[in-house]
Amino acid sequence: MILRSVRAPLSLALLLTAGPVLAQPKADPDWPCAQRKVTTLGYGSLWTGPDLAEAGEWGNDREAAQLARKLASRRTELREADILLDEFTAKLDPAEKGKRLTRVFAGVFEVINGERSTVMSGITRYAQGQRRLAERIRDEADKVSELKDSPESDPTKVASKEVADLESQFNWDRRIFDERNQSVSYVCEVPTILEQRLGEIARRIQARL
């Protein structure tokens, strides 16, 4: 096997082409997304109904809790959410309707906010892993360049096993890095999708108060 040219500029190229993980410095180096990082959501901008604390613990209201979990699940389509809410509301005592629907929202908010926090923690771990992999790739590129530039190196000869193995590892790591980096845009959309779902459900619940 004749070695392809792997020179020091390749390390610089990695820095320039690594994508979101190695993009311009951000306030949090472990946050690769274009969206601003908001660790925990507040419900004030979504909910204008009764006070959540005064409504009581949502988990103690079995029917409200069951509905909240169904509404929070992304497997439940929004048009189905309307049906579930109408069925739930139809059975309520008018005097208790506001309190019980508020419990439903409180449950939806807690479940979706928890799911969103889990996703954001996963994004952070992803970014950390990509950064470590990028550093390893740069080290591998530098080592290949050093071996090729050494006095003992002859570019017209078949590569030594050490150099061939190192180049093979470099190519493999770069492939893994690129494949993972291509998925970051989708992953970064998930928190936004969850926020939008939470807002839609809040609007539907409030319409029935």
Backbone as a printed PyTorch tensor [residue, N CA C, xyz], in Angstrom:
tensor([[[  0.8510,  -1.2070,   0.0000],
         [  0.0000,   0.0000,   0.0000],
         [  0.8740,   1.2380,   0.0000]],

        [[  0.6290,   2.1610,  -0.8830],
         [  1.3460,   3.4300,  -0.9260],
         [  0.5760,   4.4370,  -0.0980]],

        [[  1.2460,   5.0700,   0.8390],
         [  0.5750,   6.0260,   1.7240],
         [  0.0940,   7.2570,   0.9710]],

        [[ -1.1440,   7.6480,   1.2500],
         [ -1.6050,   8.9350,   0.7640],
         [ -0.9520,  10.0010,   1.6190]],

        [[ -0.8620,  11.2000,   1.0900],
         [ -0.2240,  12.2850,   1.8220],
         [ -1.0890,  12.7250,   2.9780]],

        [[ -0.5720,  12.6400,   4.1980],
         [ -1.2500,  13.1390,   5.3890],
         [ -0.2930,  14.0970,   6.0610]],

        [[ -0.5220,  15.3740,   5.9390],
         [  0.3800,  16.4010,   6.4440],
         [ -0.2610,  17.1810,   7.5820]],

        [[  0.5340,  17.9830,   8.2230],
         [  0.0600,  18.7750,   9.3500],
         [ -1.1600,  19.6150,   9.0270]],

        [[ -1.2880,  20.2120,   7.8060],
         [ -2.4700,  21.0210,   7.5150],
         [ -3.7920,  20.2770,   7.7120]],

        [[ -3.7390,  18.9230,   7.6820],
         [ -4.9600,  18.1590,   7.8810],
         [ -5.5480,  18.4290,   9.2610]],

        [[ -4.6880,  18.6220,  10.2520],
         [ -5.1810,  18.9390,  11.5940],
         [ -5.9450,  20.2510,  11.5810]],

        [[ -5.4180,  21.2370,  10.8620],
         [ -6.1040,  22.5190,  10.7430],
         [ -7.4290,  22.3510,  10.0100]],

        [[ -7.4350,  21.4850,   8.9960],
         [ -8.6650,  21.2590,   8.2480],
         [ -9.7510,  20.6980,   9.1470]],

        [[ -9.3700,  19.8310,  10.0720],
         [-10.3470,  19.2790,  10.9980],
         [-10.9960,  20.3750,  11.8260]],

        [[-10.2030,  21.3000,  12.2630],
         [-10.7270,  22.3980,  13.0670],
         [-11.7290,  23.2270,  12.2780]],

        [[-11.4840,  23.3640,  10.9800],
         [-12.3200,  24.2180,  10.1530],
         [-13.5660,  23.5210,   9.6560]],

        [[-13.5430,  22.1670,   9.5890],
         [-14.6590,  21.4460,   8.9750],
         [-15.3950,  20.5480,   9.9420]],

        [[-15.0930,  20.6240,  11.2090],
         [-15.6780,  19.6840,  12.1530],
         [-17.1610,  19.9040,  12.3770]],

        [[-17.7100,  21.0560,  12.0290],
         [-19.1400,  21.2660,  12.1420],
         [-19.5300,  21.8590,  13.4750]],

        [[-20.7800,  21.6300,  13.8990],
         [-21.3060,  22.2950,  15.0860],
         [-20.4760,  22.0800,  16.3420]],

        [[-19.9220,  20.8660,  16.5410],
         [-19.1880,  20.5990,  17.7700],
         [-17.9550,  21.4730,  17.8830]],

        [[-17.3030,  21.7920,  16.7560],
         [-16.0870,  22.5880,  16.7810],
         [-16.3130,  23.9420,  16.1200]],

        [[-17.5190,  24.4340,  16.1830],
         [-17.8370,  25.7170,  15.5690],
         [-17.2990,  26.8460,  16.4410]],

        [[-17.6980,  28.0710,  16.1340],
         [-17.2160,  29.2150,  16.8780],
         [-17.5010,  29.0340,  18.3600]],

        [[-16.5970,  29.4750,  19.2460],
         [-16.7710,  29.2730,  20.6780],
         [-18.1040,  29.8260,  21.1780]],

        [[-18.7450,  29.0670,  22.0680],
         [-20.0100,  29.4670,  22.6310],
         [-19.8450,  29.6160,  24.1350]],

        [[-20.8900,  30.1380,  24.7930],
         [-20.8320,  30.3010,  26.2400],
         [-20.6150,  28.9520,  26.9160]],

        [[-21.2430,  27.9180,  26.4000],
         [-21.0730,  26.5660,  26.9260],
         [-20.4330,  25.7150,  25.8390]],

        [[-19.1800,  25.3080,  26.0170],
         [-18.5020,  24.5290,  24.9710],
         [-19.1140,  23.1470,  24.7580]],

        [[-19.9440,  22.6940,  25.6990],
         [-20.5810,  21.3920,  25.5740],
         [-21.9880,  21.4920,  24.9850]],

        [[-22.3240,  22.6590,  24.4340],
         [-23.6350,  22.8230,  23.7980],
         [-23.4310,  23.1050,  22.3190]],

        [[-23.6350,  22.1160,  21.4380],
         [-23.3240,  22.2680,  20.0070],
         [-24.4420,  22.8620,  19.1690]],

        [[-25.5860,  23.1490,  19.7750],
         [-26.7560,  23.5570,  19.0090],
         [-26.7960,  25.0600,  18.7540]],

        [[-27.4210,  25.4270,  17.6470],
         [-27.6020,  26.8400,  17.3320],
         [-28.6160,  27.4780,  18.2740]],

        [[-29.5860,  26.6560,  18.7420],
         [-30.5920,  27.1610,  19.6630],
         [-29.9510,  27.5200,  21.0060]],

        [[-30.4570,  28.5960,  21.5970],
         [-29.9450,  28.9950,  22.9080],
         [-30.2540,  27.9140,  23.9380]],

        [[-29.3010,  27.6520,  24.8040],
         [-29.4810,  26.6110,  25.8170],
         [-30.3070,  27.1430,  26.9870]],

        [[-31.4590,  26.5380,  27.2020],
         [-32.3130,  26.8520,  28.3490],
         [-32.5140,  25.5330,  29.0850]],

        [[-31.8530,  25.3880,  30.2190],
         [-31.8260,  24.1020,  30.9040],
         [-33.1990,  23.6690,  31.3830]],

        [[-33.9340,  24.5780,  32.0120],
         [-35.2440,  24.2370,  32.5700],
         [-36.2850,  25.2420,  32.1040]],

        [[-37.4290,  24.7440,  31.6970],
         [-38.5100,  25.6170,  31.2420],
         [-39.3220,  26.1360,  32.4330]],

        [[-39.8880,  27.3110,  32.2530],
         [-40.8630,  27.8290,  33.1980],
         [-42.2210,  27.8240,  32.5280]],

        [[-43.2820,  27.6810,  33.3270],
         [-44.6040,  27.5880,  32.7010],
         [-45.3060,  28.9350,  32.5890]],

        [[-44.6920,  29.9920,  33.1100],
         [-45.3430,  31.2960,  33.1200],
         [-45.7320,  31.8150,  31.7540]],

        [[-44.9150,  31.5430,  30.7450],
         [-45.2020,  32.0430,  29.4000],
         [-46.1990,  31.1590,  28.6610]],

        [[-46.5090,  29.9940,  29.2290],
         [-47.4020,  29.0420,  28.5670],
         [-48.7760,  28.9750,  29.2130]],

        [[-48.8310,  29.2670,  30.4970],
         [-50.0410,  29.0030,  31.2670],
         [-50.5540,  30.2800,  31.9170]],

        [[-51.7930,  30.6230,  31.6240],
         [-52.4270,  31.7890,  32.2360],
         [-53.6360,  31.3810,  33.0690]],

        [[-53.7920,  30.0770,  33.2940],
         [-54.9090,  29.5620,  34.0590],
         [-54.6510,  29.6120,  35.5570]],

        [[-55.4060,  28.8280,  36.3310],
         [-55.2710,  28.8120,  37.7900],
         [-53.8560,  28.4420,  38.2430]],

        [[-53.5370,  28.8450,  39.4520],
         [-52.2230,  28.5570,  40.0220],
         [-52.0310,  27.0530,  40.1800]],

        [[-50.8690,  26.5560,  39.7410],
         [-50.6160,  25.1180,  39.7800],
         [-50.5480,  24.5890,  41.2100]],

        [[-49.9260,  25.3410,  42.0960],
         [-49.7840,  24.8870,  43.4750],
         [-51.1400,  24.7780,  44.1670]],

        [[-52.0300,  25.7210,  43.8990],
         [-53.3500,  25.7180,  44.5420],
         [-54.2370,  24.5890,  44.0290]],

        [[-53.9260,  24.0840,  42.8400],
         [-54.7310,  22.9930,  42.2730],
         [-54.4620,  21.6670,  42.9600]],

        [[-53.3500,  21.5600,  43.6590],
         [-53.0150,  20.3140,  44.3300],
         [-52.0710,  19.4510,  43.5050]],

        [[-51.5130,  18.4390,  44.1250],
         [-50.5370,  17.5510,  43.4830],
         [-51.1990,  16.7310,  42.3730]],

        [[-50.7040,  16.9000,  41.1630],
         [-51.3250,  16.2270,  40.0260],
         [-51.2010,  14.7160,  40.1080]],

        [[-50.1110,  14.2430,  40.7020],
         [-49.9100,  12.8020,  40.7910],
         [-50.9010,  12.1000,  41.6980]],

        [[-51.5670,  12.8590,  42.5690],
         [-52.5550,  12.2610,  43.4720],
         [-53.9450,  12.1580,  42.8440]],

        [[-54.1180,  12.7580,  41.6820],
         [-55.3790,  12.6800,  40.9400],
         [-55.1780,  11.6450,  39.8300]],

        [[-55.6370,  10.4240,  40.0820],
         [-55.3210,   9.3140,  39.1840],
         [-55.7360,   9.5890,  37.7440]],

        [[-56.9590,  10.0410,  37.5260],
         [-57.4390,  10.2750,  36.1650],
         [-56.6810,  11.4130,  35.4870]],

        [[-56.4230,  12.4820,  36.2500],
         [-55.6680,  13.6060,  35.6870],
         [-54.2460,  13.1800,  35.3390]],

        [[-53.6540,  12.3520,  36.1960],
         [-52.2840,  11.8950,  35.9590],
         [-52.2010,  10.9990,  34.7290]],

        [[-53.1850,  10.1060,  34.5750],
         [-53.2010,   9.2320,  33.4010],
         [-53.3260,  10.0500,  32.1180]],

        [[-54.2130,  11.0320,  32.1460],
         [-54.3950,  11.8770,  30.9630],
         [-53.1380,  12.6890,  30.6840]],

        [[-52.5280,  13.2210,  31.7280],
         [-51.3220,  14.0320,  31.5540],
         [-50.2240,  13.2350,  30.8620]],

        [[-50.0540,  12.0010,  31.2820],
         [-48.9960,  11.1660,  30.6820],
         [-49.3120,  10.8350,  29.2240]],

        [[-50.5770,  10.6100,  28.9180],
         [-50.9490,  10.3510,  27.5210],
         [-50.7040,  11.5820,  26.6580]],

        [[-51.0950,  12.7490,  27.1770],
         [-50.9250,  13.9810,  26.4040],
         [-49.4520,  14.3300,  26.2180]],

        [[-48.6380,  14.0250,  27.2080],
         [-47.2100,  14.3570,  27.1300],
         [-46.4760,  13.4660,  26.1340]],

        [[-46.9740,  12.2540,  25.9250],
         [-46.3010,  11.3090,  25.0310],
         [-46.3710,  11.7670,  23.5840]],

        [[-45.2450,  11.7420,  22.8990],
         [-45.2290,  12.1260,  21.4880],
         [-45.9240,  11.1020,  20.6000]],

        [[-46.2400,   9.9580,  21.1750],
         [-47.0050,   8.9600,  20.4210],
         [-48.4620,   9.3760,  20.2700]],

        [[-48.8980,  10.2760,  21.1290],
         [-50.2710,  10.7680,  21.0520],
         [-50.3300,  11.9730,  20.1210]],

        [[-51.0260,  11.8420,  19.0050],
         [-51.1400,  12.9530,  18.0730],
         [-52.0160,  14.0500,  18.6710]],

        [[-51.7830,  15.2770,  18.2340],
         [-52.5050,  16.4030,  18.8170],
         [-54.0100,  16.3310,  18.5660]],

        [[-54.4170,  15.7950,  17.4190],
         [-55.8590,  15.6760,  17.1790],
         [-56.4770,  14.6630,  18.1370]],

        [[-55.7130,  13.6690,  18.5280],
         [-56.1930,  12.7120,  19.5340],
         [-56.2350,  13.3720,  20.9070]],

        [[-55.3080,  14.3050,  21.1510],
         [-55.2960,  15.0200,  22.4240],
         [-56.6040,  15.7780,  22.6250]],

        [[-57.1350,  16.3440,  21.5630],
         [-58.4180,  17.0610,  21.6690],
         [-59.5380,  16.1220,  22.1070]],

        [[-59.5530,  14.9320,  21.5500],
         [-60.5860,  13.9540,  21.8980],
         [-60.4510,  13.5470,  23.3630]],

        [[-59.2290,  13.2700,  23.7910],
         [-58.9900,  12.8620,  25.1790],
         [-59.3980,  13.9560,  26.1520]],

        [[-59.0800,  15.1960,  25.8150],
         [-59.4460,  16.3120,  26.6910],
         [-60.9630,  16.5010,  26.7500]],

        [[-61.6370,  16.3560,  25.6200],
         [-63.0900,  16.5100,  25.6080],
         [-63.7500,  15.4180,  26.4530]],

        [[-63.2690,  14.2030,  26.3400],
         [-63.8310,  13.1030,  27.1230],
         [-63.6060,  13.3300,  28.6130]],

        [[-62.4240,  13.8010,  28.9720],
         [-62.1080,  14.0620,  30.3730],
         [-62.9600,  15.2080,  30.9170]],

        [[-63.0540,  16.2820,  30.1500],
         [-63.7940,  17.4640,  30.5920],
         [-65.2830,  17.1740,  30.7530]],

        [[-65.8200,  16.3440,  29.8730],
         [-67.2610,  16.0460,  29.9100],
         [-67.6720,  15.3820,  31.2210]],

        [[-66.7740,  14.7110,  31.8860],
         [-67.1010,  13.9790,  33.1150],
         [-66.8610,  14.7990,  34.3780]],

        [[-66.3480,  16.0110,  34.2270],
         [-65.9550,  16.7890,  35.3990],
         [-67.1220,  17.5290,  36.0370]],

        [[-67.0540,  17.6490,  37.3530],
         [-67.9560,  18.5210,  38.1000],
         [-67.5560,  19.9560,  37.7460]],

        [[-68.4980,  20.7880,  37.2910],
         [-68.1530,  22.1650,  36.9130],
         [-67.3840,  22.9190,  37.9870]],

        [[-67.6700,  22.6130,  39.2420],
         [-66.9890,  23.3090,  40.3280],
         [-65.5260,  22.8840,  40.4500]],

        [[-65.2150,  21.7040,  39.9370],
         [-63.8570,  21.1640,  40.0460],
         [-63.0830,  21.2350,  38.7310]],

        [[-63.7680,  21.6760,  37.6610],
         [-63.1470,  21.6080,  36.3280],
         [-61.8350,  22.3650,  36.2520]],

        [[-61.8110,  23.6050,  36.7200],
         [-60.5940,  24.3960,  36.6340],
         [-59.4300,  23.7650,  37.3660]],

        [[-59.7030,  23.2560,  38.5580],
         [-58.6510,  22.6490,  39.3730],
         [-58.1080,  21.3790,  38.7240]],

        [[-59.0030,  20.5610,  38.2170],
         [-58.5620,  19.2700,  37.6670],
         [-57.8590,  19.4360,  36.3150]],

        [[-58.3230,  20.3600,  35.4930],
         [-57.6050,  20.6220,  34.2380],
         [-56.2310,  21.2350,  34.5160]],

        [[-56.1450,  22.0150,  35.5600],
         [-54.8510,  22.5820,  35.9430],
         [-53.8870,  21.4720,  36.3620]],

        [[-54.4110,  20.4710,  37.0470],
         [-53.5710,  19.3280,  37.4170],
         [-53.0800,  18.5900,  36.1690]],

        [[-53.9630,  18.4960,  35.1790],
         [-53.5410,  17.8470,  33.9270],
         [-52.3690,  18.6130,  33.3130]],

        [[-52.5010,  19.9300,  33.2500],
         [-51.4010,  20.7160,  32.6890],
         [-50.1340,  20.5570,  33.5270]],

        [[-50.2780,  20.5870,  34.8490],
         [-49.1040,  20.4420,  35.7140],
         [-48.3800,  19.1290,  35.4300]],

        [[-49.1530,  18.0670,  35.2130],
         [-48.5450,  16.7730,  34.8990],
         [-47.8510,  16.7740,  33.5510]],

        [[-48.5300,  17.3420,  32.5520],
         [-47.9310,  17.4330,  31.2110],
         [-46.6360,  18.2320,  31.2780]],

        [[-46.6730,  19.3470,  31.9830],
         [-45.4900,  20.1960,  32.0920],
         [-44.3260,  19.4530,  32.7350]],

        [[-44.5980,  18.7590,  33.8160],
         [-43.5240,  18.0530,  34.5210],
         [-42.9430,  16.9240,  33.6710]],

        [[-43.8110,  16.1680,  33.0110],
         [-43.3380,  15.0390,  32.1970],
         [-42.5150,  15.5300,  31.0060]],

        [[-43.0330,  16.5030,  30.2740],
         [-42.3110,  17.0030,  29.0960],
         [-41.0260,  17.7120,  29.5010]],

        [[-41.0750,  18.4730,  30.5700],
         [-39.8650,  19.1590,  31.0280],
         [-38.8010,  18.1480,  31.4340]],

        [[-39.2230,  17.0510,  32.0630],
         [-38.2670,  16.0050,  32.4320],
         [-37.6590,  15.3290,  31.2230]],

        [[-38.5070,  15.0370,  30.2190],
         [-38.0070,  14.4220,  28.9890],
         [-37.0250,  15.3580,  28.2830]],

        [[-37.3740,  16.6270,  28.2540],
         [-36.5140,  17.6200,  27.6180],
         [-35.1640,  17.7220,  28.3210]],

        [[-35.1630,  17.6810,  29.6460],
         [-33.9070,  17.7370,  30.4070],
         [-33.0300,  16.5260,  30.1080]],

        [[-33.6720,  15.3570,  29.9740],
         [-32.9260,  14.1430,  29.6340],
         [-32.2860,  14.2690,  28.2560]],

        [[-33.0430,  14.7950,  27.2930],
         [-32.5200,  14.9820,  25.9390],
         [-31.3390,  15.9530,  25.9550]],

        [[-31.4600,  17.0380,  26.6990],
         [-30.4000,  18.0440,  26.7280],
         [-29.1310,  17.4930,  27.3840]],

        [[-29.3040,  16.6500,  28.4020],
         [-28.1340,  16.0060,  29.0040],
         [-27.4490,  15.0900,  27.9980]],

        [[-28.2680,  14.3960,  27.1890],
         [-27.7000,  13.5360,  26.1510],
         [-26.9500,  14.3330,  25.0960]],

        [[-27.4620,  15.5050,  24.7360],
         [-26.7760,  16.3670,  23.7730],
         [-25.4190,  16.8070,  24.3240]],

        [[-25.3910,  17.1370,  25.6070],
         [-24.1300,  17.5440,  26.2350],
         [-23.1140,  16.4010,  26.1980]],

        [[-23.5580,  15.1900,  26.5330],
         [-22.6420,  14.0390,  26.4820],
         [-22.1640,  13.7930,  25.0590]],

        [[-23.0630,  13.9510,  24.1030],
         [-22.7050,  13.7960,  22.6870],
         [-21.6070,  14.7840,  22.3030]],

        [[-21.7850,  16.0450,  22.6810],
         [-20.8040,  17.0820,  22.3280],
         [-19.4540,  16.7900,  22.9610]],

        [[-19.4640,  16.3370,  24.1960],
         [-18.2110,  16.0010,  24.8790],
         [-17.5060,  14.8510,  24.1790]],

        [[-18.2790,  13.8440,  23.7720],
         [-17.6910,  12.7080,  23.0630],
         [-17.1160,  13.1070,  21.7220]],

        [[-17.8280,  13.9750,  20.9980],
         [-17.3190,  14.4450,  19.7080],
         [-16.0360,  15.2480,  19.8740]],

        [[-15.9660,  16.0550,  20.9210],
         [-14.7620,  16.8460,  21.1340],
         [-13.5650,  15.9440,  21.4530]],

        [[-13.7950,  14.9280,  22.2740],
         [-12.7070,  13.9910,  22.5810],
         [-12.2620,  13.2460,  21.3210]],

        [[-13.2410,  12.8570,  20.4900],
         [-12.9000,  12.1440,  19.2590],
         [-12.1430,  13.0550,  18.3070]],

        [[-12.5250,  14.3190,  18.2150],
         [-11.8280,  15.2670,  17.3430],
         [-10.3780,  15.4470,  17.7900]],

        [[-10.1680,  15.4980,  19.1030],
         [ -8.8030,  15.6390,  19.6210],
         [ -7.9620,  14.4150,  19.2760]],

        [[ -8.5830,  13.2300,  19.3540],
         [ -7.8620,  12.0090,  19.0090],
         [ -7.5100,  11.9790,  17.5290]],

        [[ -8.4520,  12.4310,  16.6870],
         [ -8.1980,  12.4670,  15.2440],
         [ -7.0370,  13.4060,  14.9380]],

        [[ -6.9960,  14.5600,  15.5750],
         [ -5.8860,  15.4930,  15.3490],
         [ -4.5560,  14.8770,  15.7620]],

        [[ -4.5650,  14.1780,  16.8940],
         [ -3.3380,  13.5150,  17.3490],
         [ -2.8920,  12.4540,  16.3510]],

        [[ -3.8500,  11.6820,  15.8250],
         [ -3.5100,  10.6360,  14.8570],
         [ -2.9460,  11.2480,  13.5760]],

        [[ -3.5270,  12.3380,  13.1200],
         [ -3.0310,  12.9980,  11.9100],
         [ -1.6070,  13.5080,  12.1200]],

        [[ -1.3570,  14.0900,  13.2920],
         [ -0.0110,  14.5960,  13.5850],
         [  1.0100,  13.4650,  13.6330]],

        [[  0.6240,  12.3380,  14.2070],
         [  1.5540,  11.2060,  14.3080],
         [  1.8860,  10.6390,  12.9360]],

        [[  0.8720,  10.5410,  12.0770],
         [  1.1330,  10.0520,  10.7170],
         [  2.0750,  11.0050,   9.9960]],

        [[  1.8600,  12.3110,  10.1490],
         [  2.7230,  13.3020,   9.5060],
         [  4.1490,  13.2070,  10.0200]],

        [[  4.3040,  13.0250,  11.3190],
         [  5.6400,  12.9040,  11.9050],
         [  6.3710,  11.6840,  11.3630]],

        [[  5.6480,  10.5620,  11.2620],
         [  6.2790,   9.3440,  10.7480],
         [  6.6640,   9.4960,   9.2800]],

        [[  5.8240,  10.1770,   8.5070],
         [  6.1280,  10.3630,   7.0820],
         [  7.2790,  11.3400,   6.8770]],

        [[  7.4070,  12.2870,   7.8150],
         [  8.4640,  13.2890,   7.6840],
         [  9.7840,  12.8550,   8.3070]],

        [[  9.7900,  11.7020,   8.9370],
         [ 11.0180,  11.2550,   9.5920],
         [ 12.0620,  10.8870,   8.5470]],

        [[ 13.3610,  10.9910,   8.8900],
         [ 14.4370,  10.6740,   7.9250],
         [ 14.3550,   9.2560,   7.3780]],

        [[ 13.7900,   8.3330,   8.1670],
         [ 13.7300,   6.9400,   7.7280],
         [ 12.6130,   6.6940,   6.7220]],

        [[ 11.7440,   7.6810,   6.5610],
         [ 10.5870,   7.4880,   5.6950],
         [ 10.9540,   7.6470,   4.2300]],

        [[ 10.4460,   6.7270,   3.3950],
         [ 10.6450,   6.7920,   1.9510],
         [  9.2690,   6.6830,   1.2910]],

        [[  8.7370,   7.7910,   0.7540],
         [  7.3770,   7.7830,   0.1940],
         [  7.1890,   6.8420,  -0.9860]],

        [[  8.2860,   6.3550,  -1.5720],
         [  8.1670,   5.4560,  -2.7170],
         [  8.0190,   4.0040,  -2.2920]],

        [[  8.1570,   3.7350,  -0.9910],
         [  8.1010,   2.3650,  -0.5060],
         [  6.7460,   2.0770,   0.1480]],

        [[  6.4580,   0.8020,   0.2960],
         [  5.2420,   0.3810,   0.9720],
         [  5.2990,   0.8360,   2.4170]],

        [[  4.1910,   1.3230,   2.9210],
         [  4.1580,   1.8470,   4.2820],
         [  4.4480,   0.7640,   5.3070]],

        [[  5.0910,   1.1660,   6.4040],
         [  5.3250,   0.2400,   7.4990],
         [  3.9970,  -0.1050,   8.1410]],

        [[  3.9720,  -1.2310,   8.8610],
         [  2.7320,  -1.6560,   9.5070],
         [  2.2630,  -0.6140,  10.5170]],

        [[  3.1940,   0.0210,  11.2200],
         [  2.8270,   1.0190,  12.2160],
         [  2.0850,   2.1860,  11.5660]],

        [[  2.6230,   2.6850,  10.4650],
         [  1.9990,   3.8210,   9.7980],
         [  0.6780,   3.4080,   9.1600]],

        [[  0.6500,   2.2310,   8.5540],
         [ -0.5740,   1.7660,   7.9030],
         [ -1.6960,   1.6040,   8.9200]],

        [[ -1.3750,   1.0180,  10.0700],
         [ -2.3870,   0.8380,  11.1160],
         [ -2.8830,   2.1770,  11.6400]],

        [[ -1.9560,   3.1180,  11.7980],
         [ -2.3330,   4.4260,  12.3170],
         [ -3.2280,   5.1700,  11.3250]],

        [[ -2.8780,   5.0790,  10.0490],
         [ -3.7030,   5.7410,   9.0430],
         [ -5.0860,   5.1000,   8.9540]],

        [[ -5.1340,   3.7830,   9.0920],
         [ -6.4140,   3.0890,   9.0700],
         [ -7.2910,   3.5290,  10.2450]],

        [[ -6.6860,   3.6740,  11.4220],
         [ -7.4300,   4.1260,  12.5890],
         [ -7.9080,   5.5630,  12.4130]],

        [[ -7.0310,   6.3950,  11.8270],
         [ -7.4050,   7.7830,  11.5560],
         [ -8.6230,   7.8520,  10.6400]],

        [[ -8.6170,   7.0760,   9.5520],
         [ -9.7250,   7.0920,   8.6010],
         [-11.0320,   6.6060,   9.2480]],

        [[-10.9090,   5.5930,  10.0830],
         [-12.0840,   5.0570,  10.7600],
         [-12.6640,   6.0780,  11.7370]],

        [[-11.8040,   6.6860,  12.5320],
         [-12.2720,   7.6720,  13.5100],
         [-12.8960,   8.8800,  12.8260]],

        [[-12.3050,   9.3100,  11.7170],
         [-12.8690,  10.4530,  10.9940],
         [-14.2450,  10.1130,  10.4280]],

        [[-14.3980,   8.8840,   9.9550],
         [-15.7010,   8.4590,   9.4230],
         [-16.7570,   8.4740,  10.5260]],

        [[-16.4140,   7.9250,  11.6800],
         [-17.3490,   7.9160,  12.8050],
         [-17.6970,   9.3430,  13.2110]],

        [[-16.6870,  10.2090,  13.2820],
         [-16.9150,  11.6020,  13.6520],
         [-17.8880,  12.2690,  12.6920]],

        [[-17.6730,  12.0850,  11.4010],
         [-18.5250,  12.7310,  10.3910],
         [-19.9600,  12.2070,  10.4630]],

        [[-20.1130,  10.8910,  10.6470],
         [-21.4530,  10.3150,  10.7100],
         [-22.2220,  10.8450,  11.9130]],

        [[-21.5340,  10.9290,  13.0440],
         [-22.1930,  11.4610,  14.2510],
         [-22.5140,  12.9390,  14.0820]],

        [[-21.6120,  13.6540,  13.4470],
         [-21.8050,  15.0950,  13.2980],
         [-22.9970,  15.4270,  12.4010]],

        [[-23.2890,  14.5330,  11.4690],
         [-24.4070,  14.7680,  10.5620],
         [-25.7540,  14.6970,  11.2760]],

        [[-25.7920,  14.0160,  12.4280],
         [-27.0620,  13.8550,  13.1400],
         [-27.3200,  14.9660,  14.1430]],

        [[-26.3530,  15.8640,  14.3470],
         [-26.5040,  16.8630,  15.4110],
         [-27.6680,  17.8130,  15.1460]],

        [[-27.9280,  18.1590,  13.8990],
         [-29.0170,  19.0910,  13.5910],
         [-30.3580,  18.5230,  14.0380]],

        [[-30.5790,  17.2360,  13.7640],
         [-31.8370,  16.6100,  14.1810],
         [-31.9270,  16.5630,  15.6980]],

        [[-30.8540,  16.1280,  16.3390],
         [-30.8600,  16.0020,  17.8010],
         [-31.1570,  17.3490,  18.4510]],

        [[-30.5980,  18.3980,  17.9060],
         [-30.7820,  19.7300,  18.4850],
         [-32.2140,  20.2360,  18.3370]],

        [[-32.9790,  19.6600,  17.4210],
         [-34.3610,  20.0830,  17.2270],
         [-35.3000,  19.4960,  18.2730]],

        [[-34.8920,  18.4060,  18.9190],
         [-35.8080,  17.7050,  19.8310],
         [-36.2840,  18.5840,  20.9800]],

        [[-35.4030,  19.3230,  21.6900],
         [-35.9200,  20.1920,  22.7540],
         [-36.9560,  21.1980,  22.2520]],

        [[-36.7250,  21.7420,  21.0690],
         [-37.6820,  22.6930,  20.4950],
         [-39.0090,  22.0230,  20.1770]],

        [[-38.9580,  20.8140,  19.6470],
         [-40.1800,  20.0620,  19.3490],
         [-40.9780,  19.8200,  20.6300]],

        [[-40.2790,  19.4870,  21.7120],
         [-40.9520,  19.2570,  22.9870],
         [-41.5790,  20.5440,  23.5230]],

        [[-40.8570,  21.6480,  23.4000],
         [-41.4020,  22.9390,  23.8460],
         [-42.6620,  23.2910,  23.0630]],

        [[-42.6220,  23.0600,  21.7540],
         [-43.7850,  23.3660,  20.9250],
         [-44.9770,  22.4940,  21.3010]],

        [[-44.7190,  21.2380,  21.5830],
         [-45.8040,  20.3350,  21.9920],
         [-46.4100,  20.7980,  23.3160]],

        [[-45.5470,  21.1690,  24.2450],
         [-46.0290,  21.6540,  25.5320],
         [-46.9230,  22.8820,  25.3550]],

        [[-46.5010,  23.7970,  24.4960],
         [-47.2940,  24.9920,  24.2400],
         [-48.6380,  24.6810,  23.6210]],

        [[-48.6620,  23.7360,  22.6730],
         [-49.9110,  23.3550,  22.0220],
         [-50.8820,  22.7150,  23.0070]],

        [[-50.3740,  21.8590,  23.8650],
         [-51.2440,  21.1940,  24.8380],
         [-51.7530,  22.1970,  25.8650]],

        [[-50.8940,  23.1050,  26.2910],
         [-51.3230,  24.1390,  27.2430],
         [-52.4630,  24.9600,  26.6480]],

        [[-52.3290,  25.2990,  25.3720],
         [-53.3780,  26.0900,  24.7110],
         [-54.6900,  25.3230,  24.6640]],

        [[-54.6230,  24.0350,  24.3850],
         [-55.8280,  23.2200,  24.2950],
         [-56.5000,  23.0470,  25.6610]],

        [[-55.7060,  22.8950,  26.6960],
         [-56.2830,  22.7590,  28.0390],
         [-56.9450,  24.0590,  28.4670]],

        [[-56.2580,  25.1810,  28.2410],
         [-56.7950,  26.4620,  28.6540],
         [-58.0900,  26.8100,  27.9070]],

        [[-58.2290,  26.3230,  26.6930],
         [-59.4500,  26.5730,  25.9110],
         [-60.6580,  25.9000,  26.5290]],

        [[-60.4160,  24.9320,  27.4290],
         [-61.5180,  24.1810,  28.0360],
         [-61.7830,  24.5810,  29.4910]],

        [[-61.0740,  25.5540,  29.9780],
         [-61.2900,  26.0180,  31.3590],
         [-62.6380,  26.7240,  31.5080]]])
